[in-house]
Amino acid sequence: MNVALETLRTNLAPLSGWNAFAKSIVEQIDTKGEVTEKQLAAAERMIAKLAANREVRAAKSGEVDVTAIEALFATAKASGLKRLAFVADGLRISPAPETGRNAGAYYVKDGDAYQGKIAGGRFIASGEADATTLPRLAEIAADPAGMARLYGKRTGICCCCGKELSDPVSVANGIGPVCATRWGL
């Protein structure tokens, strides 16, 4: 096998578990020891596109000190809450399922748009993540209680349960008394 095919196979092999085209090219290299010019060009375009996407995601990703966010969720869980979600500055943060492949991570959405996940103290952006997500997330992580109250005051909606704040004291505080207690805010 020549060096170009060996390099192509090396680049495509990790993708072959989830990409049918990559799998077919790897299998063809293994069985026939060659690919057509069109297959080679298509594979090279795919590899270049994936590399560009990785660069875009990496530029939107970064370190986040999530200690305060983790403490917030631990308090809420210890208080008996089952469906946990925290909204501040338009970002919805929720824990990944405990039995899933991302156990221990937190998912981040902006409205309905998935922005990425927080895992191991790092925000890992999705390809569609907004460039403002990481700075907003860092601001929330630095002061979850303050950002929760600010969100409630701006929107009139509780950051923890999503209910409209109607009591004048709750509106002034930006959070209801039950959620403030259960979330440790």
C-alpha positions in Angstrom: 0.0 0.0 0.0 1.4 3.4 -0.9 1.9 6.2 1.6 -1.1 8.3 0.3 -3.5 5.4 0.7 -2.1 4.5 4.1 -2.5 8.1 5.2 -6.1 8.2 3.9 -6.9 4.9 5.7 -5.4 6.3 8.9 -7.5 9.4 8.7 -10.7 7.6 7.8 -10.5 4.6 10.2 -11.7 6.6 13.3 -14.6 7.9 11.3 -15.7 4.5 10.0 -17.7 3.7 13.1 -20.2 6.4 12.4 -19.7 7.4 8.7 -20.7 4.9 6.0 -18.6 6.5 3.3 -15.5 6.4 5.5 -16.2 2.8 6.3 -16.6 1.9 2.6 -13.4 3.6 1.7 -11.4 1.8 4.5 -12.9 -1.5 3.5 -12.0 -0.9 -0.2 -8.4 0.0 0.7 -8.2 -3.1 2.9 -9.6 -5.5 0.3 -8.5 -4.0 -3.0 -5.6 -1.8 -2.0 -6.9 1.1 -4.1 -9.6 3.8 -4.6 -10.7 5.7 -7.6 -9.7 9.3 -8.2 -13.2 10.5 -7.4 -13.3 8.5 -4.2 -10.0 9.9 -3.2 -11.1 13.5 -3.9 -14.4 13.0 -2.0 -12.6 11.5 1.0 -10.1 14.3 1.1 -12.9 16.9 0.9 -14.7 15.1 3.8 -11.5 15.1 5.9 -10.9 18.8 5.2 -14.5 19.7 6.1 -14.4 17.7 9.4 -11.1 19.4 10.3 -12.6 22.9 9.6 -15.6 22.0 11.7 -13.3 20.9 14.6 -11.5 24.3 14.3 -14.7 26.2 14.5 -15.9 24.2 17.5 -12.6 24.6 19.2 -12.7 28.4 18.8 -16.0 28.5 20.6 -15.0 26.1 23.3 -12.9 26.7 26.5 -12.3 26.3 30.2 -15.1 27.2 32.6 -15.0 27.0 36.4 -18.3 25.2 37.0 -17.8 24.7 40.7 -20.6 27.0 41.6 -22.9 25.5 39.0 -22.2 22.0 40.2 -22.9 23.1 43.8 -26.2 24.6 42.7 -27.3 21.3 41.0 -26.1 19.2 44.0 -28.2 21.4 46.3 -31.3 21.1 44.1 -30.8 17.3 43.8 -30.3 16.9 47.5 -33.6 18.8 48.1 -35.4 16.1 46.1 -35.9 17.8 42.8 -35.9 15.3 39.9 -36.1 17.4 36.7 -33.3 19.9 37.0 -32.8 22.8 34.7 -31.3 26.3 35.4 -31.8 29.2 33.1 -29.8 32.4 33.1 -28.8 34.9 30.5 -30.9 32.9 28.0 -28.9 29.8 28.5 -30.5 26.6 29.8 -28.2 24.3 31.7 -29.3 20.8 32.6 -27.4 17.7 33.7 -26.9 14.9 31.3 -28.6 11.6 32.2 -26.7 9.7 34.9 -26.8 6.5 32.9 -25.8 8.0 29.5 -22.5 8.3 27.8 -22.2 11.9 29.0 -22.9 11.2 32.7 -21.5 14.0 34.9 -21.7 16.5 32.1 -24.1 19.5 31.7 -25.9 20.3 28.5 -26.2 23.9 27.4 -29.0 25.3 25.2 -29.9 28.7 24.0 -33.6 28.5 23.6 -34.1 25.3 21.7 -30.7 25.4 20.0 -28.1 23.0 21.5 -24.9 24.9 22.2 -22.7 22.1 23.6 -21.9 20.5 26.9 -19.8 21.2 30.0 -17.6 18.2 30.8 -14.5 18.1 33.0 -14.5 21.9 33.5 -14.5 22.6 29.8 -17.3 23.9 27.6 -17.3 21.8 24.4 -19.2 23.7 21.7 -21.4 22.1 19.1 -20.9 23.1 15.5 -23.9 25.4 15.7 -22.9 27.1 18.9 -23.1 30.8 19.1 -19.8 32.6 19.6 -21.3 34.4 22.7 -22.2 31.2 24.5 -18.8 30.6 26.2 -18.5 34.2 27.7 -22.2 34.1 28.8 -21.6 30.7 30.4 -18.5 31.9 32.2 -20.5 34.9 33.6 -23.2 32.5 34.9 -20.6 30.2 36.4 -18.9 33.1 38.2 -22.2 34.1 39.9 -25.1 31.7 39.4 -27.2 33.3 42.1 -26.8 36.9 40.8 -27.4 35.8 37.2 -30.5 33.8 38.3 -31.9 36.9 40.1 -31.1 39.1 37.1 -32.8 36.7 34.7 -35.9 36.6 36.9 -36.1 40.4 37.2 -35.6 40.9 33.4 -38.1 38.2 32.3 -40.5 37.9 35.2 -39.9 34.1 35.0 -38.2 31.9 37.7 -34.9 30.6 36.4 -35.4 27.2 38.1 -39.0 26.2 37.6 -39.9 28.4 34.6 -43.0 29.7 36.3 -44.1 33.3 36.0 -43.1 35.4 39.1 -46.3 37.0 40.4 -45.7 37.7 44.1 -44.2 41.2 44.5 -41.4 39.9 46.7 -40.5 37.2 44.2 -40.6 39.7 41.3 -38.3 42.0 43.3 -35.9 39.1 44.2 -36.1 37.6 40.7 -36.8 34.2 42.1 -39.5 32.5 44.1 -39.0 31.5 47.7 -39.4 27.7 47.1 -36.9 27.6 44.3 -34.5 29.9 46.2 -34.5 27.4 49.1 -34.4 24.2 47.0 -31.5 25.5 44.8 -29.6 27.2 47.6 -30.0 30.6 46.1 
